[in-house]
Amino acid sequence: MNIAAYKNGNVNVVIKKDGTKFRFWKGEERVIYPECVDVKITDYCDAGCPFCHERSTKKGKHGNVLRAAQNLSFLPKRAEVAIGGGNPLSHPDIERFLRELRKIGLIPNLTVNQLHLKAHFEQTIENSRFIL
């Protein structure tokens, strides 16, 4: 089953329910807009990974997700939004953000540390209804 199928320039894009993305075209690839953008919604993280390229910490602050959703509303429907941080699952408005993205036709996905996935497993399963 597909969650999205669209054309970006001369590129046909299909996203399967399991998240697999297929892109195919004839001749030279010519896209007209980004198919995915990364959004960091928080700088808070309690994992303490010494290799963190985000430099997120327990003192990190959460961003304004409603403003982020407004800023992303220019994207064409079915574009993906890779939500990260820090730990995006720690953001108090994560569910609202996911609902807002879906309402404007975007496809949210979460980038999380495995430690947070285990700690927030039930929340992650609950949030998946906003992603799919």
C-alpha positions in Angstrom: 0.0 0.0 0.0 1.2 3.5 -0.8 0.9 6.5 1.5 1.9 8.9 -1.3 2.4 8.9 -5.0 3.2 12.1 -6.9 5.2 13.8 -9.6 8.1 16.2 -8.8 9.2 17.7 -12.1 9.8 14.7 -14.3 10.4 12.3 -11.3 7.6 9.9 -10.2 7.8 9.4 -6.5 6.0 6.6 -4.5 6.2 6.2 -0.8 5.1 2.9 0.6 3.4 2.4 4.0 6.6 1.0 5.4 8.5 4.2 4.5 10.3 2.9 1.5 10.6 5.6 -1.2 10.9 4.9 -4.9 11.9 7.5 -7.4 12.0 6.9 -11.2 12.3 9.1 -14.3 13.3 9.0 -17.9 16.3 10.9 -19.2 17.9 13.5 -16.9 16.4 13.9 -13.4 14.7 17.4 -13.1 13.0 18.0 -9.7 11.3 21.3 -8.9 11.0 21.2 -5.1 12.5 19.4 -2.2 10.9 16.1 -1.3 12.2 16.1 2.3 13.3 18.7 4.8 14.9 18.2 8.2 13.5 20.1 11.2 15.1 20.2 14.6 12.3 20.9 17.1 14.2 20.6 20.3 17.7 20.9 21.6 16.8 18.8 24.7 18.3 15.4 25.0 19.0 13.2 28.1 21.0 10.5 26.3 24.4 12.2 26.8 26.0 10.7 23.7 29.6 11.9 23.5 29.4 11.8 19.7 26.2 14.0 19.4 26.6 16.1 16.3 23.6 18.2 17.4 25.2 19.1 20.7 21.9 18.6 22.4 21.9 18.3 26.2 19.6 18.1 29.3 19.7 21.9 29.4 18.4 22.2 25.8 15.2 24.1 25.0 12.2 23.1 22.9 11.3 25.1 19.8 8.0 26.6 18.8 6.4 23.8 16.7 3.4 25.9 15.6 5.7 28.4 14.1 7.7 25.6 12.5 4.4 24.2 11.0 3.6 27.7 9.6 7.1 28.0 8.1 6.7 24.6 6.4 3.3 25.3 5.0 4.8 26.5 1.7 6.0 23.0 0.9 3.9 21.0 -1.6 1.6 18.4 -0.3 3.3 15.0 0.3 6.7 16.4 1.0 8.4 14.7 3.9 9.4 16.4 7.1 12.2 14.6 9.0 11.6 15.7 12.7 14.6 15.5 15.0 16.4 17.1 17.8 17.7 16.4 20.5 14.9 14.0 21.4 11.8 15.0 19.5 9.7 12.6 21.7 10.5 14.8 24.7 8.8 17.9 23.1 5.5 18.6 25.0 3.7 19.5 21.7 5.0 16.7 19.5 1.5 15.2 18.9 0.1 18.6 18.0 3.0 19.2 15.6 2.4 15.8 13.9 -1.3 16.6 13.5 -0.5 20.1 12.1 1.9 18.6 9.5 -0.7 16.0 8.4 -3.4 18.7 8.3 -1.4 20.7 5.7 -0.7 17.6 3.7 2.9 16.9 4.7 4.3 13.5 5.7 6.1 13.6 9.1 8.7 11.1 10.2 10.7 11.0 13.4 14.5 10.6 13.8 15.1 9.2 17.3 17.9 7.6 19.3 17.2 3.9 20.0 17.4 4.7 23.8 14.5 7.1 23.4 12.6 4.7 21.2 12.7 2.1 24.0 11.8 4.6 26.7 8.9 6.1 24.7 7.7 3.0 22.9 4.0 3.4 23.8 4.1 7.1 22.9 5.9 6.3 19.6 3.2 3.7 18.7 0.5 6.2 19.6 2.2 8.9 17.5 2.5 6.6 14.5 -1.2 7.1 13.8 -0.3 10.7 12.9 2.5 9.6 10.7 0.8 7.0 8.6 
